[in-house]
Amino acid sequence: MKQRLLSLDVFRGMTIFFMIIVNTPGSWNYVYAPLLHAKWDGCTPTDLVFPFFMFIVGVSMAISYAKFEGGPQKDWINKAITRGLKIILIGLLLNWFPFFTKNIADLRLWGVLQRIGLSFLIAGVLISFVNRKYLWFLFIGILISYYLILLSAGDQALTLEGNLVRTIDLALFGESHIYKGYGIPFDPEGLLSTLPAVGTVILGFITGKSLLTTPEINKKIQWLLIFGIICVAAGYLWSIMGFPINKPIWSSSYVLFAGGLAMLFLALMIWVIDIHGFQKWTYVFKAFGQNPLISYALSGLFVKTMLLIKIGDQKLYGWLYSTVFQPVFGDYFGSFMFAISFVMLIWVFAFILDRKGIIVKV
């Protein structure tokens, strides 16, 4: 890639923008359907946001890795391990915050940042030991292995109650350290389901290497379109053949389906932004794209802080929605406008960092 593609920063920034949007409605009682996750099997637009980010992590990893090629292998391995552990630590601290109100014995161990960090670490180490020619085999091997591991649990292998992701997390960490938003202890960012998430990062890495080694920009788009369609079709076929597209367990069909759509979307971004030069609309997303992880962590910190502050019988978060947004915009649109206003508040910090040329490297 002789020149840096602006579309990569915009793609990364858009994923963070929408990750914050879907996490911060004014009220969870009033959320438009496309902004909700599928309850179990299936895929909504919201279910694509996280795997899109994991995919672009892999693309960015390929660009970073290029700087280490030809040098000592240990340099890249050290970078992958160090950065991965830092991201995991930030995620754990964010789960624990505010430290004085939450007992560490009840700390949820997993989360979005933990998944990003662990997937980055594992994918980075694996890639350093595998010849580039065999990365597709590694990717496919991960997906098939995960499928076989899950099926070993028997008739209930793909259900909420009986899947091995839940079983392993309960056995290793106990109920007190697992997410309970599904009505029973089950963590959608659990340990075992990190394996296919590593596959998503590796698919992004393969894509990034193709972008780097393909000189003509039209050829880059052609590659993305071909393999994007293949992955979407393969994921859909696998789904109807018995391994449903499912974000909570990050099913292998979901990896292919979401990864293929990420390729197609990236092809569209390159065509719009880098070839035709329609760039004026991109600045909001570009600012997030320069500092994605810090922006996401800051949004979580702000939400937790707002939930600490009480105004009368309400917490600040709910009070803002019920007294400012809901009366003006109504239930659903007010909840949506709250999320938009919140993400733009976080954007102000990303904007300041971008204007000052500051990139916070984790």
C-alpha positions in Angstrom: 0.0 0.0 0.0 2.1 2.9 -1.3 -0.2 5.5 0.3 -2.3 5.1 3.4 -6.0 4.5 2.6 -8.2 7.0 4.5 -11.0 4.5 4.2 -9.2 2.3 6.8 -9.3 5.1 9.4 -12.9 5.9 8.5 -14.0 2.2 8.7 -12.3 1.8 12.1 -13.9 5.1 13.4 -17.4 4.1 12.2 -17.2 0.9 14.2 -16.4 2.8 17.3 -19.1 5.4 16.6 -21.7 2.7 16.3 -20.4 0.6 19.2 -20.9 3.6 21.5 -24.4 4.4 19.9 -25.7 0.9 20.5 -24.3 0.8 24.1 -25.8 4.1 25.2 -29.6 4.5 24.5 -31.4 6.9 26.7 -33.6 3.9 27.9 -33.2 0.2 27.1 -37.0 0.1 27.1 -37.1 2.3 23.9 -34.6 1.1 21.3 -35.2 0.8 17.6 -35.0 -2.8 16.5 -31.9 -2.4 14.2 -30.0 -1.1 17.2 -30.6 -4.2 19.3 -28.7 -7.5 19.1 -30.5 -10.7 18.0 -31.7 -12.5 21.1 -29.8 -15.7 20.1 -29.5 -16.9 16.5 -29.7 -14.4 13.7 -28.0 -11.2 12.8 -29.1 -7.6 13.1 -27.1 -4.5 11.9 -25.9 -4.1 15.5 -24.5 -7.7 15.5 -22.1 -6.6 12.7 -20.5 -3.7 14.6 -18.1 -5.7 16.9 -16.9 -8.2 14.3 -16.3 -5.3 11.9 -14.0 -3.8 14.5 -12.2 -7.1 15.1 -11.8 -7.4 11.3 -10.2 -4.0 11.0 -8.0 -4.8 14.0 -6.6 -7.6 11.8 -6.2 -5.3 8.8 -4.3 -2.8 11.0 -2.2 -5.6 12.4 -1.1 -6.5 8.9 0.1 -2.9 8.3 1.9 -2.8 11.7 3.4 -6.3 11.1 5.0 -5.1 7.8 7.3 -2.9 9.8 8.7 -6.0 11.6 9.1 -8.3 8.6 12.8 -9.1 8.1 13.6 -8.3 11.7 13.7 -10.5 14.8 10.5 -12.5 15.3 10.6 -11.8 19.0 10.0 -8.1 18.4 6.6 -8.7 16.8 5.7 -11.3 19.5 6.6 -8.9 22.2 4.5 -6.2 20.7 1.5 -8.6 20.3 1.7 -9.8 23.9 2.4 -6.4 25.5 -0.3 -4.6 23.6 -2.8 -7.4 24.1 -2.2 -7.5 27.9 -2.5 -3.7 28.1 -5.9 -3.8 26.4 -7.1 -6.6 28.7 -6.0 -4.7 31.8 -7.9 -1.6 30.6 -11.0 -3.7 30.1 -10.7 -5.2 33.6 -10.2 -1.8 35.3 -13.2 -0.5 33.4 -15.3 -3.4 34.6 -14.1 -2.8 38.2 -14.7 1.0 38.1 -15.7 2.6 40.4 -13.4 0.6 42.6 -14.9 1.6 45.9 -18.4 0.3 45.1 -17.6 -3.1 43.5 -16.0 -6.1 45.3 -13.3 -7.7 43.2 -14.9 -11.0 44.1 -17.8 -10.1 41.9 -15.8 -8.6 39.1 -16.8 -9.7 35.6 -13.7 -10.9 34.0 -14.7 -10.7 30.3 -15.8 -7.8 28.1 -15.3 -6.1 24.8 -11.8 -4.8 25.5 -10.7 -8.1 27.0 -11.9 -9.9 23.8 -10.0 -7.4 21.6 -6.9 -7.7 23.7 -6.8 -11.5 24.0 -7.7 -11.9 20.3 -5.0 -9.5 19.3 -2.5 -11.3 21.5 -3.3 -14.8 20.2 -3.7 -13.9 16.6 -0.4 -11.9 16.7 1.5 -14.8 18.1 0.0 -17.4 15.7 0.7 -15.2 12.7 4.3 -14.9 13.6 4.7 -18.7 13.4 2.7 -19.4 10.3 3.9 -18.8 6.7 1.7 -16.3 4.9 0.8 -18.9 2.3 -0.9 -21.0 5.0 -3.0 -18.3 6.8 -6.2 -19.4 4.9 -5.6 -22.9 6.2 -5.1 -21.6 9.8 -8.3 -19.5 9.5 -10.4 -22.4 8.2 -8.8 -24.8 10.7 -9.9 -22.5 13.6 -13.5 -22.3 12.3 -13.8 -26.1 11.8 -12.1 -26.9 15.2 -14.5 -24.5 17.0 -17.5 -26.1 15.4 -16.3 -29.6 16.4 -15.5 -28.5 19.9 -19.0 -27.0 20.4 -20.8 -30.0 19.0 -19.0 -32.3 21.5 -21.4 -31.0 24.1 -24.3 -33.0 22.7 -27.9 -32.2 21.8 -27.9 -28.9 23.6 -24.6 -27.8 22.2 -25.9 -24.7 20.4 -28.4 -23.5 23.0 -28.0 -20.8 25.6 -28.1 -23.2 28.5 -26.0 -26.0 27.1 -23.2 -24.4 25.0 -19.6 -25.1 26.0 -18.7 -21.4 26.1 -20.9 -21.1 29.2 -19.9 -24.5 30.7 -16.2 -23.7 30.5 -16.6 -20.2 31.9 -18.7 -21.5 34.8 -16.2 -24.2 35.6 -13.1 -21.9 35.4 -14.4 -18.6 36.8 -17.7 -19.2 38.6 -21.0 -17.4 38.3 -19.9 -14.2 40.1 -17.4 -13.4 37.3 -19.7 -14.0 34.4 -22.2 -11.7 32.6 -25.8 -12.2 33.5 -27.6 -10.1 31.0 -29.1 -13.2 29.3 -31.1 -14.2 32.4 -28.6 -16.9 33.3 -24.8 -16.7 33.7 -23.4 -16.6 30.2 -20.7 -14.4 28.8 -20.9 -13.4 25.1 -17.2 -12.5 25.4 -16.3 -15.8 27.1 -13.0 -17.7 26.9 -13.8 -20.4 24.4 -15.6 -18.1 22.0 -12.4 -16.0 21.8 -11.1 -18.7 19.5 -13.4 -17.9 16.5 -12.9 -14.2 17.3 -9.2 -14.8 16.7 -10.3 -16.2 13.4 -12.0 -12.8 12.6 -8.8 -11.0 13.3 -6.8 -13.4 11.1 -9.3 -12.9 8.3 -8.7 -9.1 8.7 -4.9 -9.8 8.6 -5.2 -11.8 5.4 -7.2 -8.9 3.9 -4.6 -6.4 5.1 -1.8 -8.3 3.5 -3.7 -8.5 0.2 -4.2 -4.7 0.3 -0.5 -4.2 1.0 0.7 -6.5 -1.8 -1.9 -5.5 -4.5 -0.5 -2.3 -6.1 -3.6 -1.2 -8.1 -6.5 0.1 -6.1 -9.1 -1.3 -8.5 -7.5 -4.8 -7.9 -7.8 -4.3 -4.2 -11.5 -3.7 -4.6 -11.8 -6.7 -6.9 -10.1 -8.9 -4.3 -12.4 -7.6 -1.5 -15.5 -8.2 -3.6 -14.6 -11.7 -4.7 -13.6 -13.0 -1.2 -16.3 -11.0 0.5 -19.0 -12.7 -1.5 -17.4 -16.1 -1.0 -17.3 -15.6 2.8 -20.9 -14.3 3.0 -22.2 -17.2 0.9 -20.1 -19.8 2.9 -21.4 -18.4 6.2 -25.0 -18.4 5.1 -24.7 -21.9 3.7 -23.1 -23.2 6.9 -25.9 -21.5 8.9 -28.7 -23.2 7.0 -26.8 -26.5 7.2 -26.9 -26.5 11.0 -24.4 -24.0 12.5 -26.6 -20.9 12.9 -25.2 -17.4 12.6 -24.9 -16.4 16.2 -23.0 -13.6 17.8 -23.2 -14.6 21.5 -21.2 -17.8 20.8 -19.4 -16.1 17.8 -20.3 -19.1 15.6 -18.0 -20.0 12.7 -20.8 -19.2 10.3 -21.0 -15.8 11.9 -17.3 -15.2 11.5 -17.6 -15.9 7.7 -20.9 -14.0 7.2 -19.8 -10.9 9.2 -16.2 -11.0 7.8 -17.5 -11.2 4.3 -19.8 -8.3 4.8 -16.8 -6.4 6.3 -14.8 -7.0 3.1 -17.7 -5.8 1.0 -18.2 -2.7 3.1 -14.5 -1.9 3.0 -14.6 -2.2 -0.8 -17.4 0.3 -0.8 -15.4 2.7 1.5 -12.3 2.5 -0.7 -14.4 3.2 -3.8 -16.2 6.1 -2.3 -13.4 7.7 -0.3 -10.1 6.8 -1.9 -11.1 6.5 -5.6 -13.8 9.1 -5.9 -12.6 11.4 -3.2 -15.9 11.9 -1.3 -14.2 12.7 2.0 -15.9 15.7 3.6 -18.4 13.5 5.4 -15.7 11.4 7.0 -14.2 13.7 9.6 -16.3 12.6 12.5 -15.4 9.0 11.9 -11.7 9.8 11.1 -11.3 11.4 14.5 -12.6 8.2 16.2 -10.4 6.1 13.9 -7.3 7.8 15.1 -7.9 6.9 18.8 -10.5 4.1 18.8 -9.8 2.1 21.9 -9.3 5.2 24.1 -12.6 6.6 22.7 -14.4 3.4 23.5 -12.9 3.2 27.0 -13.8 6.8 27.7 -17.4 6.2 26.8 -17.6 3.4 29.3 -16.0 5.5 31.9 -18.4 8.4 31.3 -21.5 6.1 31.5 -20.3 4.6 34.8 -19.6 8.0 36.2 -23.1 9.3 35.2 -24.6 6.3 37.0 -22.9 7.3 40.2 -24.4 10.8 40.3 -27.9 11.1 41.7 -30.4 13.8 41.0 -33.4 13.3 43.3 -34.4 9.7 43.0 -32.8 9.2 39.6 -29.2 8.7 38.4 -27.9 11.4 36.1 -28.0 9.1 33.1 -31.7 8.4 33.5 -32.5 11.9 34.6 -31.0 13.4 31.4 -33.1 11.1 29.3 -36.4 11.6 31.2 -36.2 15.3 31.7 -34.3 16.5 28.6 -34.6 14.1 25.7 -37.9 12.2 26.2 -40.1 15.3 26.7 -38.6 16.9 23.5 -38.2 13.9 21.2 -40.5 11.3 22.6 -39.7 7.7 23.8 -37.9 6.0 20.9 -36.4 9.0 19.1 -35.5 10.6 22.4 -33.6 7.5 23.4 -31.8 7.6 20.1 -31.0 11.3 20.3 -29.6 10.7 23.8 -27.2 8.1 22.2 -26.3 10.5 19.4 -25.6 13.3 21.9 -23.5 11.0 24.0 -21.4 9.8 21.2 -20.8 13.3 20.0 -19.6 14.2 23.5 -17.0 11.5 23.3 -16.2 12.8 19.8 -15.2 16.2 21.2 -12.3 14.5 23.0 -11.4 12.5 19.9 -11.5 15.7 17.9 -9.2 17.5 20.4 -6.7 14.6 20.2 -6.9 14.5 16.4 -6.4 18.3 16.1 -3.3 18.2 18.3 -2.0 15.2 16.4 -2.1 13.0 19.5 -2.5 9.3 19.0 -2.8 7.4 22.2 -1.0 4.1 21.7 -2.0 1.3 24.0 
